[in-house]
Amino acid sequence: MLIHAVLGFSVLETLVLAGLLLAWADRVAGARLLAAFLIGISLWMVGNELPNWLGPETEPVAMRLLATAPFTSALFFHFCTVFCRVDLGRWGVAVAYALGATASVVSIILVPGHLIEHRDIGFIAVADPVGTIASMAWVILGIGGVAVLLLALLRARRSGDGQKFRQIAAVTASCLWGLLCLAGYGIAVLDFPIYPFPLLGLPLYSLILVYGILRYGVFVANAWARRALVWALLLALGAVVLALTPLLPFESRWLGGLAVAASVLALNGPVRRVAERLVYPGGEVSIADLGAWRSALLSAETPQALEQQAATLLSARIGTQVEVQIGTPSASTTPSTSSAPSTPPGSTPQLVCTPGEQGWQTTLQGWDAAPPGPRHVAELFGTVVAEAAARVEQAQQFAARERERQLQARLAELGALAATVAHDIRNPLNIISMAVAAAPSDTRREVANQVARIANLTHDLLDFAKPWKLVPRELDLATHVRNAALRLPDVTLGAGLARPLVLQADPRRLDQALTNLLENARIAMASDAAGSDADGGATPAATHSPVHIDAETTDNAVLLHICDAGPGVPDEIRSRLFEPFASRSPGGTGLGLAIVARIMAAHGGSVALTERPPWSTCFTLRFPLTTTQRLP
C-alpha cells in the first residue's frame, strides 16, 4: 500500500537527517537534542508500522515503541529551550524529563493500547486508558515546546534578528505541518469515511524541520535542496507531460516517452534557474543594489564593524549565513588556490578581503557548493567590500597621523613648558639648599630629599616631552634583564630567561624601561611590607619571592613579564594607568609608566597590565620580532 511505503521512506529519511545533524552538531544550537528527537520520532513511526510490515504478532513490541512518545516530547521541549535560548534552569528541564520519562515507563509496563484493523491503512494502534493518560503528558510537553517557539519568534521579530526569526519560524511551521499530518491517524481512529491522506505528507515534516534550521548555518544544505527541488520539478513536469500524451491524435509509447524526454531537456535550464531563485533569493544585482551596499557600509569605521555589517548584508541577500573577514587571513582562511585543499563540506562560506600590491582584493572560501547566481552576487559584493576596506584603512591611517600630530604638538608644548620650569626652578632650589646649610641634619636631609624629588620630576618631564631618536641594535634581552635584576634583591627569574632572546632594541631606552618597572616593584613591595608589618602578616605570594621576571616567545614577538606581590593597582586608574601622572606612587614622579609606554611604542611594541596569578601586579612588555629574528 502507498501509505506504508511513504511511512517506511519517512523512517529512513528521518534517521538520515538525524545523522546529518549529529555530523554538524557544532553548527546548530541543540542539534544533538534534535537528532535524539528525530530518532524518537522514527521509533514512534516504526511502532505504528511494525504490525503492517511483520504481522499482528509484533503488537507487544509495537506498543512499547509507541510508549516512548512522552519521552520524545520531553526531548522536543528541551530542544526548543536550547534552540531559542530560553533559560528555564535545571529544575525546569528536569521536570519536563521527569514527566516524559514517568509517562513512558508507566506505558511500557502497563501497555498503552491495542491494535485494530482499518480498511485503508491496515493495523493501527488505539489507546487504552493508560495510553490516554500518557498521551496527555506528551501533549502538554508538545504544547510547552510550541509555546517556547512562539515566544522566541515574537522576541526575534522585536529585536530585528531576521536570521533567527526565519529559523524559529521554520521550526514552528514544521510543528504545524506535523500536526496536520498526524490528523491522518485521527481520521483512521475515528473511522471517518475518507482516506487518511494527511499521512502522505509526513516525510516533509522532518525535512522542513531540519532544512529550516540548517538553511542559514550549513551552506551545502542549500545546494542539496536546490538539486532536490530541480529533480522534483522535473519529475512533476514529466508526469504532467505523460498525463497529457493520451490527448495526442495518435497513440505511441515511443512518441510519449520522447515527448517527456524532450520536454524535460528543453525546460531543464529554466527549471534550474527557478530552483536557484527559490533556494538562493536575490541572485540578480542591479546598480541600485551596489549603491545601497556602498551606502550601508559607509558607517563602518573599523575593520571589525565592516566585517559585521558586510556579513549581515550578504547573508540577508543570498539567504545563507556568510562570514566576512577583513585583513590578513588566518591559517584556516587562507585564500584557496588550485593546489589548496577544498573547504570541507558544511563549513560556513567566507568572503575574505585582504590588502595586496594592487589594493584590496576579495576571495571566496567554501563556495564550492554554490551555483553561479550566488557566487556572482558574492563576487560583486566583494568589490564593494574591497572599496569600503580601502576607505576604512585610509581613514584609520589619517586618524593615526592626526593623533600623532596632536601628540607631537602636545609634547612640544610640554617640552617648552618643562624647559622653562626647569630653568626657572633651578635657582630657587639652589637658594633653598644653601639656606638650610646651617640647619639641623634632619632638616637638611628632608630638604635634600624634596629637592631631589623636584629635580627627578623635572628630569622625567624633560625626558618625556623631548623628541626621541632610537638607536636600535641587536641585543640579548635575557642578559639585560639579568643585569637589571641585580639592582633589586629577592628577584626570581623564570625559565624563559634561561636562553638568549635576541632582538632589535635601543639598549639605553630598554634599560630605562626595566629600571622604571623594577623601581615601581620595589616601591610597591616596600609599601606592602610596611602594611604587612602593621597587620602582623604577609601576602601569600610575598612569602615566596616579592618580584618575579619571566619571558615567553610567540611566532612574532617576545613577551617579558615583570610581576610583584605588592598591593596591586587600584581599579579606578587601570584604564588610564599609562597616562602621565595617572599613578603617583610614594616618592614617584607619575611619569615612570608613561615613559615605559612611550619607549615600547617607539620600538613598535606595547606594555600592558596583565593577570598572572598568584602575583597581584604584572606588567607585560611585548617586543615585536622581524622575520629574520623569529626564534626557533
C-alpha positions in Angstrom: 0.0 0.0 0.0 1.2 3.5 -0.8 0.8 4.9 2.7 3.1 2.2 4.2 5.7 2.8 1.5 5.6 6.5 2.3 5.9 5.9 6.1 8.8 3.5 5.6 10.6 6.1 3.5 9.8 8.7 6.2 11.5 6.5 8.8 14.6 6.1 6.7 14.7 9.8 5.8 14.3 10.9 9.4 17.2 8.7 10.5 19.4 10.1 7.7 18.6 13.6 8.8 19.4 12.8 12.4 22.8 11.6 11.2 23.4 14.9 9.3 22.5 16.9 12.4 25.0 14.8 14.5 27.7 15.4 11.9 27.0 19.2 12.0 26.2 19.4 15.7 28.7 22.2 16.3 26.9 24.5 13.8 23.4 24.4 15.4 22.3 25.1 19.0 20.7 21.9 20.4 21.5 19.8 17.3 22.1 16.7 19.4 18.8 17.1 21.2 17.1 17.5 17.8 18.8 14.4 16.5 17.6 12.4 19.5 14.1 13.8 19.0 14.1 12.6 15.3 15.3 9.2 16.4 12.4 9.1 18.8 10.0 10.1 16.0 11.4 7.2 13.9 10.8 4.8 16.8 7.2 6.0 17.0 6.6 5.6 13.3 8.2 2.1 13.4 5.8 1.2 16.3 2.9 2.3 14.1 4.0 0.4 11.0 5.6 -2.8 12.6 2.3 -4.8 12.6 1.7 -3.9 9.0 5.3 -4.9 8.0 5.7 -8.1 10.1 2.2 -9.0 11.2 0.0 -8.5 14.2 2.1 -10.8 16.4 4.5 -7.9 16.8 1.9 -6.0 18.8 3.7 -6.1 22.2 6.9 -4.7 20.7 4.9 -2.1 18.7 3.1 -0.9 21.7 6.2 -0.4 23.7 7.8 1.6 20.9 4.7 3.8 20.9 5.1 4.2 24.7 8.3 6.2 24.1 6.3 9.2 22.7 6.2 11.1 26.0 10.0 11.0 26.5 10.4 12.0 22.8 8.2 15.0 23.6 10.5 15.9 26.5 13.4 15.9 24.1 11.5 18.2 21.8 10.7 20.6 24.7 14.4 20.6 25.8 15.5 21.3 22.2 13.1 24.3 22.0 14.5 25.9 25.1 18.1 25.4 23.9 17.5 26.5 20.3 15.6 29.6 21.4 18.0 30.3 24.3 15.3 30.2 26.9 16.8 29.6 30.3 14.4 27.6 32.5 17.2 26.4 34.8 18.0 22.8 35.7 14.7 22.3 37.5 12.5 23.4 34.6 14.2 20.9 32.2 14.3 18.2 34.9 10.5 18.5 35.5 9.9 18.1 31.7 12.1 15.0 31.6 10.6 13.6 34.8 7.1 13.9 33.3 8.1 12.4 29.9 10.1 9.5 31.4 7.5 8.6 34.0 4.7 8.5 31.4 6.9 6.4 29.1 7.9 3.9 31.8 4.3 3.5 33.0 3.1 3.0 29.5 5.8 0.4 28.7 4.9 -1.6 31.9 1.1 -1.4 31.6 0.9 -1.3 27.8 -0.8 1.8 26.3 -3.2 0.4 23.8 -4.2 -2.4 21.3 -4.4 -2.9 17.6 -7.5 -2.6 15.4 -7.7 -3.2 11.6 -8.6 -0.3 9.3 -9.7 -0.6 5.7 -7.2 1.9 4.3 -4.1 1.6 6.4 -4.3 -1.9 7.9 -3.4 -2.3 11.6 -3.5 0.8 13.7 -2.9 1.4 17.4 -5.8 2.6 19.6 -5.1 4.0 23.1 -6.4 2.3 26.2 -6.9 4.4 29.4 -3.2 4.1 30.2 -2.3 5.3 26.7 -4.8 8.2 27.0 -3.2 9.4 30.3 0.3 9.0 28.8 -0.8 11.0 25.7 -1.7 13.9 28.0 1.9 14.1 29.0 3.3 14.3 25.5 0.6 16.7 24.5 1.5 19.0 27.5 5.2 18.8 26.6 4.5 19.4 22.9 2.3 22.5 23.7 5.1 23.8 26.0 7.7 23.4 23.3 5.5 25.2 20.7 4.8 28.0 23.3 8.6 28.5 23.7 8.9 28.7 19.9 6.1 31.3 19.6 7.6 33.5 22.4 11.0 33.3 20.9 9.5 34.1 17.5 8.0 37.3 18.9 11.2 38.2 20.6 13.3 37.7 17.4 10.8 39.9 15.5 11.1 42.7 18.0 14.9 42.5 18.1 15.1 42.6 14.3 17.2 39.4 14.1 15.9 38.2 10.7 18.0 35.0 10.5 16.9 33.8 13.9 13.3 34.7 13.2 13.4 32.7 10.0 15.0 29.7 11.7 12.4 29.7 14.5 9.6 30.2 12.0 10.8 27.2 10.1 10.7 25.0 13.2 7.3 26.3 14.1 6.0 25.7 10.6 7.3 22.1 10.7 5.4 21.6 14.0 2.2 22.8 12.4 2.8 20.6 9.4 3.5 17.6 11.7 0.2 18.2 13.5 -1.6 18.3 10.1 0.0 15.0 9.1 -0.9 13.3 12.3 -4.5 14.3 11.6 -4.4 11.3 9.2 -4.3 8.9 12.2 -7.2 10.8 13.7 -9.2 10.2 10.5 -8.4 6.5 10.8 -9.1 6.1 14.5 -12.4 8.0 14.3 -13.3 5.9 11.2 -14.2 8.9 9.0 -15.3 7.8 5.5 -12.3 9.5 3.8 -8.8 8.3 3.0 -6.2 9.4 5.6 -4.3 11.4 3.0 -2.5 13.8 5.5 -0.2 10.9 6.4 1.3 11.1 2.9 2.9 14.4 3.8 4.7 13.0 6.9 8.1 12.7 5.1 8.1 16.5 4.7 7.9 17.0 8.4 11.4 16.1 9.4 12.7 17.6 6.1 11.1 21.0 6.8 12.3 20.9 10.4 16.0 20.1 9.6 16.4 22.2 6.5 14.7 25.2 8.2 17.5 25.1 10.8 20.4 24.2 8.5 19.3 26.7 5.9 21.2 29.6 7.4 24.0 27.6 9.1 25.3 24.9 6.7 25.9 26.2 3.2 26.0 22.8 1.4 22.4 22.0 2.7 21.2 24.7 0.2 23.0 23.0 -2.6 21.3 19.7 -1.8 17.9 21.5 -1.5 18.4 23.1 -4.9 19.3 19.7 -6.6 16.3 18.0 -4.9 14.0 20.8 -5.9 15.2 20.6 -9.5 14.6 16.8 -9.7 11.2 17.2 -8.0 10.1 19.9 -10.5 11.5 17.9 -13.5 9.7 14.7 -12.3 6.5 16.7 -11.8 6.9 18.2 -15.3 7.5 14.7 -16.8 4.4 13.4 -15.0 2.3 16.2 -16.4 3.6 15.7 -20.0 3.0 11.9 -19.6 -0.6 12.6 -18.4 -1.2 14.8 -21.5 0.0 12.3 -24.0 -3.4 10.5 -24.3 -4.7 13.7 -25.8 -2.5 13.3 -28.8 -4.3 12.2 -32.0 -2.3 9.1 -32.1 -1.1 6.6 -29.5 2.6 5.5 -29.3 4.6 4.7 -26.2 7.8 5.7 -28.0 6.4 9.1 -29.0 5.1 9.6 -25.5 8.5 8.8 -23.9 10.2 11.0 -26.5 7.8 13.9 -25.6 8.6 13.5 -21.9 12.3 13.4 -22.6 12.2 16.4 -24.9 10.1 18.4 -22.5 12.5 17.7 -19.6 15.6 18.5 -21.6 14.1 21.7 -23.0 12.9 23.0 -19.7 15.9 21.8 -17.7 17.6 25.2 -17.7 14.5 27.3 -16.8 13.7 24.8 -14.0 17.2 25.1 -12.6 17.0 28.9 -12.6 13.7 28.8 -10.9 15.0 26.4 -8.2 18.1 28.6 -7.7 15.9 31.7 -7.2 13.8 29.9 -4.7 16.7 28.5 -2.7 19.0 31.5 -3.2 16.8 34.6 -3.4 18.2 37.8 -4.8 20.5 36.4 -7.4 20.3 39.5 -9.6 22.4 42.5 -8.8 21.5 46.0 -10.1 23.2 49.3 -10.0 20.8 50.3 -7.2 21.9 47.3 -5.2 25.5 48.3 -5.5 24.7 51.9 -4.4 22.7 50.6 -1.5 25.5 48.4 -0.4 28.0 51.2 -0.6 25.7 53.5 1.5 25.2 50.8 4.1 28.9 50.2 4.5 29.7 53.9 4.9 29.0 53.8 8.6 31.7 51.2 9.3 34.8 52.9 10.8 36.8 49.9 11.8 37.6 46.5 10.1 35.5 44.7 12.8 32.5 46.9 12.2 32.9 46.4 8.4 33.1 42.6 8.9 29.8 42.6 10.8 27.9 44.9 8.5 29.1 43.1 5.4 28.3 39.7 6.7 24.8 40.8 7.7 24.1 42.4 4.2 25.5 39.4 2.2 23.8 36.8 4.4 20.4 38.6 4.1 20.9 38.9 0.3 21.6 35.2 -0.6 19.6 33.8 2.3 22.6 31.9 3.9 24.9 32.7 6.8 28.2 34.1 5.4 31.3 35.1 7.3 33.3 38.2 6.1 37.0 38.7 7.2 38.8 41.9 6.6 42.6 41.9 6.8 45.3 39.3 6.7 43.5 35.9 6.8 44.4 33.3 9.4 45.7 29.9 8.6 42.2 28.4 8.5 41.0 31.0 6.0 43.9 31.4 3.6 42.8 32.1 0.1 42.2 29.0 -1.9 44.4 28.2 -4.8 44.5 25.4 -7.3 46.8 23.4 -5.0 45.0 24.1 -1.8 42.5 21.6 -0.4 38.9 22.5 -0.9 36.8 23.7 2.1 35.3 20.8 3.9 31.6 20.3 3.3 29.3 22.0 5.8 31.7 24.8 6.6 30.4 28.4 6.6 31.2 30.2 3.3 33.5 33.1 3.8 34.4 36.3 1.9 38.0 37.2 2.7 39.2 40.7 1.9 42.9 41.2 2.1 45.4 44.0 1.1 47.7 43.4 -1.9 50.1 45.2 -4.1 47.2 46.4 -6.3 44.9 47.4 -3.5 42.3 45.4 -1.5 41.1 42.2 -3.1 38.5 39.6 -2.2 38.5 35.8 -2.4 35.7 33.3 -1.7 36.2 30.4 0.7 33.8 27.5 0.9 31.6 28.4 -2.1 32.2 25.2 -4.0 28.6 24.1 -3.4 27.1 27.4 -4.6 25.6 27.8 -8.0 26.7 30.6 -10.4 24.0 33.1 -9.2 25.0 33.4 -5.5 28.7 33.3 -6.5 28.1 36.2 -8.8 26.4 38.1 -6.1 29.2 37.4 -3.7 31.8 38.5 -6.2 30.1 41.8 -6.9 29.5 42.4 -3.3 33.2 41.7 -2.7 34.2 44.6 -4.9 32.1 46.9 -2.7 33.6 45.5 0.4 37.1 46.0 -1.1 36.3 49.7 -1.7 35.0 50.0 1.9 38.1 48.3 3.3 40.3 50.7 1.4 38.3 53.6 2.7 38.5 52.3 6.3 42.2 51.8 6.0 42.7 55.3 4.7 40.5 56.7 7.4 42.4 54.9 10.1 45.8 56.0 8.7 44.6 59.6 8.6 43.3 59.3 12.2 46.6 57.7 13.3 48.6 60.5 11.6 46.3 63.1 13.2 46.7 61.6 16.7 50.5 61.5 16.2 50.5 65.1 15.1 48.4 66.2 18.1 50.6 64.1 20.4 53.8 65.7 19.0 52.2 69.2 19.3 51.3 68.5 22.9 54.7 67.1 23.6 56.3 70.2 22.0 54.3 72.5 24.3 55.0 70.3 27.3 58.7 70.3 26.4 58.9 74.1 26.1 57.0 74.4 29.4 59.2 71.9 31.1 62.4 73.6 29.9 61.2 76.9 31.2 60.2 75.5 34.5 63.5 73.6 34.9 65.4 76.8 34.2 63.3 78.9 36.5 63.2 76.4 39.3 67.0 75.6 39.4 68.0 78.9 41.1 65.3 78.8 43.9 66.3 75.2 44.6 70.0 76.2 45.0 69.0 79.1 47.3 66.9 76.7 49.4 69.7 74.2 49.7 72.2 77.0 50.7 69.7 78.5 53.2 69.4 75.3 55.2 73.2 74.7 55.3 73.3 75.7 59.0 70.1 73.8 59.9 70.0 70.6 61.8 70.9 67.4 60.0 67.3 66.1 59.9 66.1 69.3 58.3 69.0 69.3 55.7 68.2 65.7 54.9 64.5 66.3 54.4 65.1 69.4 52.2 67.7 67.4 50.2 65.1 64.6 49.6 62.5 67.1 48.5 64.9 69.0 46.2 65.9 65.6 44.7 62.2 64.8 44.1 61.7 68.1 42.3 64.9 67.5 40.2 63.8 64.0 39.3 60.4 65.3 38.3 62.0 68.0 36.1 64.3 65.4 34.5 61.5 63.0 33.8 59.3 65.7 32.4 62.0 66.9 30.1 62.8 63.3 29.0 59.1 62.5 28.3 58.5 65.7 26.3 61.6 66.0 24.2 61.8 64.3 20.7 63.3 60.8 20.8 65.6 59.2 18.3 66.1 55.5 19.0 69.5 53.8 18.2 68.4 50.1 17.9 70.9 47.3 17.7 70.9 43.6 18.1 71.0 42.6 21.8 70.1 39.8 24.2 67.1 40.7 26.2 67.7 38.0 28.8 71.2 39.4 29.6 69.7 42.9 30.0 67.0 41.6 32.4 69.6 39.7 34.5 71.7 42.8 34.8 68.7 44.9 35.7 67.6 42.4 38.3 70.8 42.8 40.2 69.6 46.2 41.4 66.7 44.7 43.3 67.0 42.0 46.0 64.7 39.0 46.2 64.1 38.7 42.4 63.4 35.3 40.8 63.9 34.7 37.1 61.7 32.3 35.1 62.8 29.5 32.8 62.1 31.8 29.8 65.2 33.8 30.6 67.5 30.8 30.6 68.3 31.1 26.9 69.2 34.1 24.7 66.4 36.3 23.5 67.9 38.2 20.6 66.0 41.2 19.2 66.5 44.7 17.9 66.2 47.5 20.6 67.8 50.6 21.9 69.8 49.3 24.9 69.7 52.7 26.8 65.9 53.0 26.5 65.4 49.4 27.3 67.4 49.7 30.5 65.3 52.8 31.3 62.1 50.9 30.9 63.3 48.0 33.0 64.6 50.4 35.7 61.2 52.2 35.9 59.3 48.9 36.2 61.7 47.4 38.8 61.6 50.7 40.8 57.8 50.6 40.8 58.0 47.0 42.0 60.5 48.0 44.8 58.2 50.8 46.0 55.2 48.6 45.8 56.9 45.9 47.9 58.2 48.4 50.4 54.7 49.8 51.0 53.2 46.4 51.2 55.9 45.3 53.6 55.1 48.2 55.8 51.4 47.3 55.7 52.2 43.7 56.4 54.3 44.6 59.4 51.5 46.7 60.8 49.0 43.9 60.3 51.3 41.2 61.6 51.3 39.1 58.4 52.4 38.9 54.8 50.7 38.2 51.4 50.9 34.6 50.2 53.0 35.5 47.1 55.4 37.6 49.2 56.3 34.6 51.3 58.0 33.1 48.2 59.5 36.0 46.3 58.5 39.6 46.1 59.3 40.0 42.4 59.3 37.5 39.5 60.5 38.1 36.0 59.9 35.7 33.1 59.7 35.7 29.3 58.0 33.7 26.6 58.1 33.8 22.8 55.3 33.7 20.2 55.6 33.5 16.4 56.2 37.2 16.1 57.0 38.6 19.5 58.9 38.3 22.8 56.8 38.8 25.9 58.6 39.9 29.1 56.5 39.6 32.3 57.6 41.7 35.4 55.4 40.7 38.4 55.3 41.7 42.0 53.3 40.7 45.1 52.5 44.3 46.2 49.1 45.8 47.0 48.1 45.8 43.3 46.8 48.5 41.0 43.6 50.3 42.1 40.6 49.7 39.8 39.9 53.4 39.3 43.2 54.0 37.5 43.6 50.8 35.5 42.1 52.3 32.3 44.5 55.3 32.3 47.5 53.7 34.0 50.0 54.6 31.3 48.9 58.3 31.0 51.2 60.9 32.6 50.5 61.5 36.3 47.8 58.8 36.4 49.7 56.8 39.0 51.6 58.6 41.8 53.5 56.1 44.0 55.2 57.4 47.1 58.3 59.2 46.0 57.5 58.8 42.4 57.0 61.5 39.7 53.9 60.0 38.0 55.8 59.7 34.6 57.5 56.3 35.0 54.8 54.1 33.4 54.1 56.8 30.7 57.7 56.7 29.8 57.7 52.9 29.6 54.7 53.0 27.3 56.4 55.6 25.1 59.6 53.5 24.9 57.7 50.4 24.0 55.6 52.3 21.4 58.8 53.7 19.9 60.0 50.1 19.5 56.8 49.0 17.8 55.7 47.1 20.8 53.4 47.7 23.8 53.1 47.4 27.6 50.0 46.1 29.3 48.8 45.3 32.8 48.1 41.6 32.8 46.8 38.9 35.1 49.3 36.2 36.2 48.2 34.6 39.5 49.4 34.5 42.2 51.0 37.8 41.6 49.0 40.9 42.4 50.6 43.1 39.7 52.1 42.1 36.4 53.4 44.3 33.6 53.9 42.6 30.2 56.3 44.1 27.6 55.7 43.0 24.1 58.8 43.3 21.7 58.0 42.5 18.1 60.3 40.3 16.0 61.1 40.8 12.4 61.1 37.8 10.0 64.9 37.3 10.4 64.6 37.5 14.2 61.9 34.8 14.6 63.0 32.4 17.4 63.1 28.7 16.8 
